[in-house]
Structure formats: C-alpha cells, structure tokens
Amino acid sequence: MAAAAAAATAANAAPQDSYERRQQQPRLQPQMSAPYYPYSITLQPQMSAPYYPYPIRRQQSYHAPPPPPSPPPPPPAPRRSAPGRFLCFLLKVIAVVVVVLGALTIVLWLILRPGAVRATAVSTTLSRFDLTDGPAGGGQFLQYNLTVDIRVRNPNRFHIHYDYAEAQASYDGERFGYDPVEPFYLERKSERTVTAAFGGSSPVDDSGALRTYRRERSDGFYYVKVRLYSDLGFKVRVFNTRRKSKISCTLRLPVPSTSATPVTTQLGTRCSVDF
C-alpha cells in the first residue's frame, strides 16, 4: 500500500515538473526567410526600363516640304543706242550741276545773311501847306513846298546800288507830290542821305481830306507820308541779285509860320523798309 501510494505520488509529480520546465524555457519565434508583414503587399514586377503609368506618345519625324522652283532669269535689258546714252549722260550732268549751284547759293546766302536796309527821316522843311480855291470855282488846290532828308544805311557786307529811285508824298491817302531821285550807291556798312523836294499844287477833291486838313491845322500838326520807291541790285560773291524796295516814312510836320524864312524841323523818325 505504501509502495502504491509512493508510485502514485511520483506519477503526479512528474507531470508538474515537466510543465514547470516548459514555462521556464524561453519561447522561440518561428524562423522565417522573408520579413513578416501583417497585411498583404502586392509587389510590382522588377523591370529594366522605367515605369510610366501612362502610355508615351512617340514624336513623329518632321520632313520640310521641298523648296519651290526658282523663277526664270529676267530677260536682258535692251541696249540703248549711242545717241540715247549720250543724252542720258548729258541730263545727269545738268542735274548734278543744278543741284551743286543751288546748294552753293543757299550756303552763301546763309553765311552772308543779307539784311534789310535801314532808313530814318532826319529832317524836313515845310514852308507852305495851304488850301486855295481854284480858278472859276474849279475846286480847291493844295499849295505845298516840302523838303525831306532821309538817311539810308547799308548794314550788309556787300555793296548796294540804286539804279532808279523816286519819292512820292501823300496826304490823307491822296498823292500830291512826286520827285525823281538821282541814282546812288551804298558801300558795305555805310550810309547816305537822300533828299526829296516837293513843290507845286495839287487838286483836292475828297471831302474827307478837306475835313482832315481843317482838323489838323487847328491841332498845329500835319501828318504827311513820304515813300521812296527804288530798283536796286547787289552782288554776293559771284551772284548778282536785283529786286525792288520801298521806304515809307510818316512825318509829323508843324504848321508853317507866316514868316518868310522856312524853319527846318529835326525829326529822327524811323521809316519802314520793304527790302
């Protein structure tokens, strides 16, 4: 009995010892050849070329169109005859000469710069300026005796010669006197005094001129306009130029006294020059 109990005790103790030894031994993970992933992964196949998710369009080669055929050469120009070639050459020479002379004239004109002549009414002598009745009621006449000295100055670097000159005197728009002036010559940058003398009588038919005469006589001054018309010429290097000129002077003349001796009035009035 004692032996049977010892055997039963040994039989029960053996399984417990084996269980305790298993619990004390370390647990080993199963050996795997590949890494473990908790989820399934789909691997792409290995390819030698790069992978593109979309298809690649290949560019087609471009071929340029063939060049157009070259145009045919122009026909040869007709040959001119000898007289035609000579006439064409002569026209070209004339055109070149005209252009050169024109350019030279413009250059000389710009260099020399011809300026207008300056004129000044220096003095005047008015001995008579009266209205008288004509014979047999033929209207009224203006009796006058007037002398004017005009100084003309040439500011240019060339000579000016006056071939023809005449002086005219007018009152209230009506001409009453005329005097031809002797031709004169002006040196470069010089001046000369020209004298115009008017004397005689002239009919006055305008009633407006009569009213102007009476008003200015009461004021003590007459306003007389003297003009000097001339044809002049000047030479610039090798070029000769001719033109017309007009000098206009408006004079303020005192009413002449009743004394027999005329009185000279110094004016110094600047005159306008149309050069």
KAGI-V98270 format. One record per residue. N is the residue number from 0. RES is the residue in one small letter. D_LAST is the distance of its C-alpha to the last C-alpha in Angstrom with 1 decimal. Layout:
BEGIN
n=N res=RES d_last=D_LAST
n=N res=RES d_last=D_LAST
END
This chain:
BEGIN
n=0 res=m d_last=176.0
n=1 res=a d_last=174.4
n=2 res=a d_last=173.2
n=3 res=a d_last=171.7
n=4 res=a d_last=169.9
n=5 res=a d_last=168.5
n=6 res=a d_last=167.3
n=7 res=a d_last=165.6
n=8 res=t d_last=163.9
n=9 res=a d_last=162.7
n=10 res=a d_last=161.4
n=11 res=n d_last=159.4
n=12 res=a d_last=158.0
n=13 res=a d_last=156.8
n=14 res=p d_last=154.2
n=15 res=q d_last=152.8
n=16 res=d d_last=152.4
n=17 res=s d_last=150.5
n=18 res=y d_last=148.1
n=19 res=e d_last=147.4
n=20 res=r d_last=146.7
n=21 res=r d_last=144.2
n=22 res=q d_last=142.4
n=23 res=q d_last=142.1
n=24 res=q d_last=140.6
n=25 res=p d_last=136.8
n=26 res=r d_last=135.3
n=27 res=l d_last=133.4
n=28 res=q d_last=130.4
n=29 res=p d_last=130.6
n=30 res=q d_last=129.0
n=31 res=m d_last=125.9
n=32 res=s d_last=124.0
n=33 res=a d_last=120.7
n=34 res=p d_last=119.0
n=35 res=y d_last=120.1
n=36 res=y d_last=117.7
n=37 res=p d_last=118.8
n=38 res=y d_last=116.7
n=39 res=s d_last=116.3
n=40 res=i d_last=113.1
n=41 res=t d_last=111.8
n=42 res=l d_last=110.6
n=43 res=q d_last=107.9
n=44 res=p d_last=108.8
n=45 res=q d_last=107.5
n=46 res=m d_last=104.8
n=47 res=s d_last=103.1
n=48 res=a d_last=99.7
n=49 res=p d_last=97.7
n=50 res=y d_last=98.6
n=51 res=y d_last=95.9
n=52 res=p d_last=96.9
n=53 res=y d_last=94.5
n=54 res=p d_last=94.2
n=55 res=i d_last=91.4
n=56 res=r d_last=89.1
n=57 res=r d_last=88.5
n=58 res=q d_last=85.0
n=59 res=q d_last=84.8
n=60 res=s d_last=83.0
n=61 res=y d_last=79.5
n=62 res=h d_last=78.9
n=63 res=a d_last=75.2
n=64 res=p d_last=74.8
n=65 res=p d_last=74.4
n=66 res=p d_last=70.8
n=67 res=p d_last=69.4
n=68 res=p d_last=69.6
n=69 res=s d_last=66.6
n=70 res=p d_last=64.5
n=71 res=p d_last=65.0
n=72 res=p d_last=62.5
n=73 res=p d_last=59.6
n=74 res=p d_last=60.1
n=75 res=p d_last=58.5
n=76 res=a d_last=55.0
n=77 res=p d_last=55.2
n=78 res=r d_last=54.4
n=79 res=r d_last=51.5
n=80 res=s d_last=52.1
n=81 res=a d_last=50.7
n=82 res=p d_last=48.0
n=83 res=g d_last=46.8
n=84 res=r d_last=46.7
n=85 res=f d_last=44.7
n=86 res=l d_last=42.2
n=87 res=c d_last=41.7
n=88 res=f d_last=41.3
n=89 res=l d_last=38.7
n=90 res=l d_last=36.6
n=91 res=k d_last=36.8
n=92 res=v d_last=35.6
n=93 res=i d_last=32.6
n=94 res=a d_last=31.7
n=95 res=v d_last=32.0
n=96 res=v d_last=29.8
n=97 res=v d_last=27.0
n=98 res=v d_last=27.2
n=99 res=v d_last=27.3
n=100 res=l d_last=24.3
n=101 res=g d_last=22.2
n=102 res=a d_last=23.4
n=103 res=l d_last=22.7
n=104 res=t d_last=19.1
n=105 res=i d_last=18.6
n=106 res=v d_last=20.5
n=107 res=l d_last=18.6
n=108 res=w d_last=15.2
n=109 res=l d_last=16.8
n=110 res=i d_last=18.4
n=111 res=l d_last=15.6
n=112 res=r d_last=13.1
n=113 res=p d_last=9.9
n=114 res=g d_last=8.2
n=115 res=a d_last=5.4
n=116 res=v d_last=6.8
n=117 res=r d_last=9.5
n=118 res=a d_last=11.1
n=119 res=t d_last=14.6
n=120 res=a d_last=17.1
n=121 res=v d_last=20.0
n=122 res=s d_last=22.8
n=123 res=t d_last=23.9
n=124 res=t d_last=27.2
n=125 res=l d_last=28.6
n=126 res=s d_last=32.0
n=127 res=r d_last=32.5
n=128 res=f d_last=31.5
n=129 res=d d_last=34.6
n=130 res=l d_last=35.7
n=131 res=t d_last=38.6
n=132 res=d d_last=40.7
n=133 res=g d_last=40.3
n=134 res=p d_last=43.3
n=135 res=a d_last=46.1
n=136 res=g d_last=44.5
n=137 res=g d_last=41.3
n=138 res=g d_last=39.2
n=139 res=q d_last=37.2
n=140 res=f d_last=34.7
n=141 res=l d_last=32.1
n=142 res=q d_last=32.8
n=143 res=y d_last=29.9
n=144 res=n d_last=29.1
n=145 res=l d_last=25.9
n=146 res=t d_last=24.1
n=147 res=v d_last=20.9
n=148 res=d d_last=19.6
n=149 res=i d_last=16.0
n=150 res=r d_last=15.5
n=151 res=v d_last=12.2
n=152 res=r d_last=12.4
n=153 res=n d_last=11.3
n=154 res=p d_last=12.4
n=155 res=n d_last=12.4
n=156 res=r d_last=15.7
n=157 res=f d_last=14.7
n=158 res=h d_last=14.5
n=159 res=i d_last=11.7
n=160 res=h d_last=13.3
n=161 res=y d_last=12.3
n=162 res=d d_last=14.8
n=163 res=y d_last=14.7
n=164 res=a d_last=13.8
n=165 res=e d_last=15.6
n=166 res=a d_last=16.1
n=167 res=q d_last=17.7
n=168 res=a d_last=19.8
n=169 res=s d_last=21.2
n=170 res=y d_last=23.9
n=171 res=d d_last=24.8
n=172 res=g d_last=22.5
n=173 res=e d_last=24.1
n=174 res=r d_last=22.5
n=175 res=f d_last=24.9
n=176 res=g d_last=23.3
n=177 res=y d_last=21.4
n=178 res=d d_last=20.9
n=179 res=p d_last=19.6
n=180 res=v d_last=18.0
n=181 res=e d_last=19.2
n=182 res=p d_last=17.0
n=183 res=f d_last=16.4
n=184 res=y d_last=15.8
n=185 res=l d_last=14.5
n=186 res=e d_last=16.7
n=187 res=r d_last=16.1
n=188 res=k d_last=16.0
n=189 res=s d_last=16.6
n=190 res=e d_last=15.8
n=191 res=r d_last=16.7
n=192 res=t d_last=17.7
n=193 res=v d_last=17.0
n=194 res=t d_last=19.7
n=195 res=a d_last=19.8
n=196 res=a d_last=23.4
n=197 res=f d_last=24.5
n=198 res=g d_last=28.2
n=199 res=g d_last=30.5
n=200 res=s d_last=31.5
n=201 res=s d_last=30.3
n=202 res=p d_last=32.4
n=203 res=v d_last=32.1
n=204 res=d d_last=33.5
n=205 res=d d_last=32.2
n=206 res=s d_last=34.8
n=207 res=g d_last=32.3
n=208 res=a d_last=30.5
n=209 res=l d_last=33.9
n=210 res=r d_last=34.7
n=211 res=t d_last=31.5
n=212 res=y d_last=32.2
n=213 res=r d_last=35.7
n=214 res=r d_last=34.8
n=215 res=e d_last=32.1
n=216 res=r d_last=34.5
n=217 res=s d_last=37.1
n=218 res=d d_last=34.8
n=219 res=g d_last=33.9
n=220 res=f d_last=30.1
n=221 res=y d_last=27.8
n=222 res=y d_last=24.3
n=223 res=v d_last=22.1
n=224 res=k d_last=18.5
n=225 res=v d_last=16.6
n=226 res=r d_last=13.4
n=227 res=l d_last=11.8
n=228 res=y d_last=10.7
n=229 res=s d_last=10.1
n=230 res=d d_last=10.4
n=231 res=l d_last=9.6
n=232 res=g d_last=11.0
n=233 res=f d_last=11.9
n=234 res=k d_last=15.0
n=235 res=v d_last=15.8
n=236 res=r d_last=19.6
n=237 res=v d_last=20.8
n=238 res=f d_last=17.7
n=239 res=n d_last=15.7
n=240 res=t d_last=12.3
n=241 res=r d_last=10.9
n=242 res=r d_last=8.0
n=243 res=k d_last=7.1
n=244 res=s d_last=5.0
n=245 res=k d_last=6.9
n=246 res=i d_last=8.5
n=247 res=s d_last=11.4
n=248 res=c d_last=14.5
n=249 res=t d_last=17.7
n=250 res=l d_last=20.6
n=251 res=r d_last=24.2
n=252 res=l d_last=26.4
n=253 res=p d_last=30.1
n=254 res=v d_last=32.6
n=255 res=p d_last=33.6
n=256 res=s d_last=37.2
n=257 res=t d_last=39.9
n=258 res=s d_last=40.4
n=259 res=a d_last=39.7
n=260 res=t d_last=37.6
n=261 res=p d_last=33.9
n=262 res=v d_last=32.6
n=263 res=t d_last=29.3
n=264 res=t d_last=27.6
n=265 res=q d_last=25.7
n=266 res=l d_last=22.8
n=267 res=g d_last=20.5
n=268 res=t d_last=18.3
n=269 res=r d_last=15.0
n=270 res=c d_last=12.2
n=271 res=s d_last=9.5
n=272 res=v d_last=5.8
n=273 res=d d_last=3.8
n=274 res=f d_last=0.0
END
